[in-house]
Amino acid sequence: MRIALATPLYPPDIGGPATYAKALVDGLPGRGIEVELVKFSDVRRLPKVIRHFAYFLRVRRALRRADLVLALDPVSVGLPACLAARRAGKPLIVKIVGDYAWEQGRQRFGVTAPLDEFVRAARAPFPVRLLRRVETLVARSARRIVVPSAYLKGVVAAWGAAAGGAGIPPEKIEVIYNAVPLEKIGTVPGAAAALARPLVVTAGRLVPWKGIDGVIDAVAAVPEAALAVVGDGPSRAALMRRAREKLSGRCAFTGALPHEDALAVLKSADVFVLNSSYEGLSHLLIEALALGVPTVATSVGGNPEVITDGGNGLLVPAGDASALSAAIARVLGDGAFRARLSARAAESAKRFSIEGMLSRTSGVLRELGHRMS
C-alpha cells in the first residue's frame, strides 16, 4: 500500500503536525505502507491562491502512484488534497486537530464565543463562514476522519449543523490519540535558568485562549514563585507588560524555542500550567507527563482525557483565577503530593505511545484501502 501524505509542516518546521508527519514517515513503512510526502512548505513562498493551486498539482501528481491521500489539516492542505483526490478518484482521509475557522475568528475577526458555542452558532463574520464551509466540505468529502480526542470528535460531528445541515456522521470519525515521543533534551535558555525557585512554567502560542494572562495573575498571588513563559505570538507585548507590572523580576519570556530547548525548560519546572480555554489534545500536557512534571490544567476540551484530577495532575475550571492560584500553591507547597503527581504522570504518559498510534493509524489506512480495492 502507498499513501500520499499532505502535511502543512515537516521538520525542521516545529509544531504538532510536523512531529506527527515525521512519525508516520518513519513508522508506516515498517507496517507495509509506503509514504510519499507532499509538504506545503515547498510552495509557501508563492503568493496566496497560487500556492494552493501549486500544492493541488503536487498532491494530484503524488496520487498517480498512491492508493489514497492523508491530509493533516482541513484547510491549507485539506482543500487542495480534497480536490486532487476527487480529480484522481482516490479516497481522502483527513486528520483534524482543531477548528481552524474558530481559531482564525478569535485571532482576526472578532469572534468571542467559546468553541462549543461557535460550532452551533449560525452567525459569524463572512471570512469565518467561508473557512467554516471549507473545513465542512473537506470533512464531508473524506472517507474517514481522524481526531486526537473524543472532545474533538464531538466538535467535528457538529460541523455543518449551524447552517441547518446534518453535521458530520460520527461513525466515520476515528479517535486516535497522538503519540508524543520525547526528543533529546536541550538547554534551558539563560533568562529562564536565572529565575528563582520554585519555578512555574507555561508554554504555547501567545494567543488569548491560551490564558497566559491568567497564569501571570495566579503566579503573582503565590509568594516567591517565578514564571517562565515559552512561546511567541500576537499577545506577547501585552503579556510582557502585564508580567512587568505583576511579577517584576520574577518572570522571563523565552520566545519560540527549538523543541529540545522547550523540553528542557519544561523539565526544569516545579509545576507546569496549561490555562487554556480550549484544547483539542495538548502535546504539551503529554510531554509534561512523560517528563514527570507535576501539572495543573483547565478542565476543557481534551484535557480531562489526559489529566485525572488528583491522580496525575490537577484540573481547574477555565477562567477561575483563585482556583488556578490555589492549585499552583498546593503543588508547590506539598513536596509529598508533588512527588506522587510526578510518579503517576510518568506512568500515565505510556498511553500515548508511538506504537499505539501507528498501529491504530495503519489499521484505518488498511481498512479503507481494502474497501476501495
N, C-alpha and C positions, 0 to 999 in steps of 0.2 A: 504494500500500500504506500502511496505517496500523497502528501498534502502540501498545499501552498499555505505558508504561514504569513499572514498580513499583520504586521506589527507597527505601531506608531513609534516605538522606542526599542533600541537594542544597544547593548554595551559597545562603546564606552558611555552611551547615554545612561542616566540614572533614573530610578523610579521602578514601581511595581511591574508595569508591562515589560520593561527591559529585562528584569530579573526572571520573570515568568517565561518570556520568549526564549531566553538562553537555556533555561531548564528544559524546555521542550526540544530545542535543537540538540542538546547534549543527550537527553534521555530517551526520546522516542525511537531513534534508530535501533537501540538495543531491544526494542519490543517489536521490531519488524516494520516500523513506519518511518519512511524517509521523509525528510523535511526540506522543502525549498523555501528559503527565507526571502520575503519581499518587504524591504524596510522603507517606511515613509520618509525616514531621514535622508534617503538618497534623492528625494525630489523636493525637500522642504525649502531649498534655496530658490525655487521657482516662484513666480507670482501666484497669488491665490487664484483659485479656479484652474489655472493651467497646471499647477502642481497636482491637483486631484485628478485631472484628466490623464496626466502623465502616469500617475500611480495606477489608475484604472488599466492603462495599457500594459503596465508591468505585471499586474495581477492576471490579466487575461492571457498574457504570454506564459506565465507560470502554470496556468491551468491547462495548457496544452499537454503538459506532462504529469499533471496531478489529478487525483480522484476527487478531491474536494478542496475547499478553502476554509481555513480557520482564521477569522478576523478578531483581533484583540481589542477592538472598541467598536461602538455602533455608529460613529460619525466619520471621523477623519479618514480611517482606513475602512470602516464598516460600509459606508455608502459606495465607494469605488469597488470594493470587493463584492458587494451585493450585485451591482450592475454587471461586473465581469462574470460572476457566477451564472447570472441569468443568460448572458450572451453565450457562455460556453455550455450551458445546460448541465452545470455541475452543482452539487449541493453546497450550501453555505452553513457553517457553524459560526456563531458569534459569541465571544466572551465579553460579558458586561460587568464592570466593577463599580459602576456608579451611574447617576443620572446627569449626563453632560448638559442637557438643556437647563436643568435646575442650577447646576454649578455656574454656568455662564450667566444665567439670570441673576443669581446672587451677586456675582462679581461686577457685572457690566450693565444690567438693565433694570435695577431697582426692585427685583423680587425679594420679598422679606418673609414669605411663608415658609415654614419648615417643609422638608421634602415630603413627609407623609400627607400633608395638606395639598402641596403643589401637584402631586400626581393625580389628584382627584378634582382639581380646580379647572374649570373651563377657560377662565380669563387669564391672559398673560400677554406681555408685550409681544409685538409681531415677531421680532427676531427669535424670541424664546419659543413661540408657537411653531416657527419654522424648524428649529432644531428638534423640538418635540416630535414633529411629523417625520423628520428624517430618522430619528432613532426608533420610532414606532414602525416605520416602513421596513427598516432593516430587521428588526426583531420579528415582524410578521413573515418576512421573506425567508428567514433562517429555518432550516430543518430542525436544528437543535440550538438551544441557548445554554451557555454555561455561566453560572454565577458563583461567587465565592462565599455566599452566606444565605441562610434561609430568609433573613431580612430582605436582602436584595431580590430574592425570588418573588416576594410579595410586591416589591416596588415595580419590577418589570412586568409582572402579571397585570398591574393596573394601567400600564401604558395604553393609550387609546381610549380608555373608558371615559376620560374627561371630555372627549369630543363626541360622546354618545355611542362609541363603538363597544365591542365586546371584550376589549382588553386582549392580552396575550394568553393563549392556553397554558395553564400551569404545568400540564403534563409534558410539554416539550422543554421545560426549564429544568436543568440539572444542577444541583448544588454540589460543587466540588471545592473543598477548602484548599486555598492556596498553600503551597509549600514555601517556607521562608528559610532556606538554608543560610547559615551564617558564613560569611566570608571571613577572611583573615581580619583580625582586629588591628586597627591602625593606631594613630597617635592623637591624644587629646590636644586640641589647639591651646596655645599659651593662655589666652584670655579665660578660657573655661578652667584650665588647670590651676590658675591662680586664685580661683574662688575659694572662700572658706567653706568648711563643712559645718553642718550637714548640707548636702547638695541635692537640690531638686532639678530634674532635667525634664524639659518638654521639647517636642520636635514636630515638624511638619511644615507644610506650606503656610505662610503667614497671610491667611485669609480669615474673614470674620467668623465662619462656622467652626474654625479650629479652637476658638475660645482662649487664645493666648492671653488676652487682657484679663480674663478671669483667673488664670494661673498666676499672673503678676500680683493681682489683688490678694489671692489666697496666700501666696508665699510672704507677702508683706505683713500678714497677720500672724506669721509663725516666727517667733524671735530667733534671730541668728541664722536662719536658713538662707541659703543663697540659691540663685536660679540661673541655669544655663538654657538658652533658647537656641535650638538648632534648626536652621531653615531660613528661607527667604520668601519674599512675596510682597504684594502691593501694600500690606498693612504695616510693613516693617518700621517706617519712620514714626508713625503714630504710636506703635508699641514701644519703641525705644524712648520716646518722650514720656510715656506712662511709667516705664521702668525707672527712668531717672527720678521722677517725682516720688515714686512709692518705695523704691528699693535702694536708691542712692548707689553705693558701690557694690551692692550685693547681687548684681545681675550682669551677665555677659551674653551678647548676641554673636554667635559664631558665623552667621550667614550659611549659605549652602556649603556642604562639605562632601568630599568623596565618601562613598558609602562606608568604607572601612574606618574612616575617622569618625563618622557619625556613630558607628557602633562602639567605638572607643569611649566617646562621651557618654553614650547610653550605659555602658558597662560601669562607668565611674560613678553613676548616680546612687544615692542612698534611697531615692524613690523616683520613679518615672510617672509623669502625669500626662494623661490624654484627656483634654477637657472639651472635646468636640460636641457640637450639637447634631452632627451627622457623621456616620462612618458606615461604609459597606462592610469591609472586613479589613481591619488595620494591620498592615505588615509590622508596623512599629510595636503594636501590642505583642504580637507573636515573637518578635525579636527580643523584646524586654523579658518575656517569659523564658525564652531559650537561654538568655544570659543570666537568669536567676535574679533579675532586678525586681524588688517589690514595686507594685504598680497600683495607681489609682486612676480609674477611668469613669467616664459618664456611662450611664445605663441606656445608651441609644444605639440604634442600628444593629450592626453585627457584634458590638462589644460584649453583650451578655453571652454570645456564643463562644467567646474566647476567655472571658474573666468570670469566675464564680465568686460572688461576693463573700468575703471572709475565708475563701478557700485558697485560691492562687492570686488574689488581689482584692481590691475594694472597688465597689461601684457606688457612684453618687448620682443624684438627679442632675440633668443638664441645667445650667443656669442657677444652681443653688450654691452661692459663694460660701456661705457658712458651712455647708456640708463638705465642700471641697477642702476648705481650710482645716476643718476638724479631722478629715481623713488623712491629710498630709501630716498633721501634728501627731495623730495616733501612730502612724507608721514610724515616724522619726523618733517618737518618744518611748517606744516599747521595743527594745532590742530583741527579746524573745519572739514577739509577734512578727517582727521584720524577718527574722531567721526562718520562721515557719513559712511565711509567704514566699521567701526566696526558694526554699526547697521544693515546695509544691509547684511553683511557677516553672521551674526547670523540667519537672516531671510531666506537667500538663502540655508542654510545648511539643511533646512527641506525637501528638495527634496531627500535627501539621508537617508530616514528613514528605520528602521528595518522592519516596517510593509510593506512598499512598496516592499522592496527586497524579503521578504518571500512570499508575495502574488504572485509576478511575477515568482519566482523560483518554488513554488509549482504548479503553473499553467503549467509550462513547463514539470515538472515531471509527472503530471497527464495526460496531453495531450499525452505524449509518452507512458505512461502506458496503456491508453485506446486504442491506436493504436495497441499495442502489444497483447492486450487481445482478 
